[in-house]
């Protein structure tokens, strides 16, 4: 445990930020699992709507600084490929 006042505050702030980041990551993972479930059903309309929702969730995570921009673009490209394969 740190003794210096600023170090004590850093520990406190880091703990809060870590919790917020975990919440955002968890919600993104949940949306991605829902997308996977939609792909498994094969309903094209549901896949399309879940693709939009999942892409938005990933973009929001980028905006909050939780995941990197390039990782988000890669994830969205993977989602789009899976959606296209599900339609075909």
C-alpha positions in Angstrom: 0.0 0.0 0.0 1.5 3.4 -1.0 2.3 6.0 1.6 2.4 9.1 -0.6 -0.8 11.0 -1.0 -0.7 11.1 -4.8 0.1 7.4 -5.0 -2.9 6.6 -2.8 -5.1 8.6 -5.1 -3.7 6.8 -8.2 -4.5 3.5 -6.6 -8.1 4.7 -6.0 -8.5 6.1 -9.5 -7.0 3.1 -11.2 -9.4 0.8 -9.4 -12.4 2.8 -10.5 -11.2 3.1 -14.1 -10.4 -0.6 -14.2 -14.0 -1.4 -13.1 -15.5 0.9 -15.7 -13.3 -0.6 -18.4 -14.3 -4.1 -17.4 -18.0 -3.2 -17.5 -17.6 -1.8 -21.1 -15.7 -4.9 -22.2 -18.2 -7.2 -20.6 -21.1 -5.4 -22.4 -19.3 -5.7 -25.7 -18.7 -9.4 -25.2 -22.4 -9.9 -24.4 -23.5 -8.1 -27.6 -21.1 -10.2 -29.6 -22.5 -13.4 -28.1 -26.0 -12.2 -29.0 -24.7 -11.7 -32.6 -23.3 -15.2 -32.6 -26.7 -16.6 -31.5 -28.4 -14.6 -34.3 -26.0 -16.1 -36.8 -26.7 -19.6 -35.5 -30.5 -19.1 -36.0 -29.9 -18.0 -39.6 -32.6 -15.3 -39.5 -31.2 -12.7 -42.0 -33.1 -9.7 -40.6 -32.0 -10.5 -37.0 -28.4 -11.0 -38.1 -28.5 -7.6 -39.9 -29.9 -5.7 -36.9 -27.5 -7.5 -34.5 -24.6 -6.5 -36.8 -25.6 -2.9 -36.5 -25.9 -3.1 -32.7 -22.6 -5.0 -32.3 -20.7 -2.5 -34.6 -22.1 0.3 -32.5 -21.0 -1.3 -29.2 -17.5 -1.8 -30.5 -17.3 1.8 -31.7 -18.5 3.0 -28.3 -15.8 1.0 -26.6 -13.2 2.7 -28.9 -14.6 6.1 -28.0 -14.2 5.3 -24.3 -10.6 4.1 -24.9 -11.2 0.6 -23.8 -10.1 -1.1 -27.0 -7.8 0.0 -29.8 -9.2 1.5 -33.0 -7.5 -1.1 -35.2 -8.7 -4.0 -33.0 -12.2 -2.6 -33.3 -12.0 -2.3 -37.1 -10.7 -5.9 -37.3 -13.6 -7.1 -35.1 -16.2 -5.3 -37.2 -14.7 -6.8 -40.4 -14.9 -10.3 -38.9 -18.6 -9.6 -37.9 -19.4 -8.4 -41.4 -17.8 -11.5 -42.9 -19.8 -13.8 -40.7 -23.0 -11.9 -41.4 -22.4 -12.2 -45.1 -21.7 -15.9 -44.8 -24.9 -16.3 -42.8 -27.0 -14.6 -45.5 -25.5 -16.8 -48.3 
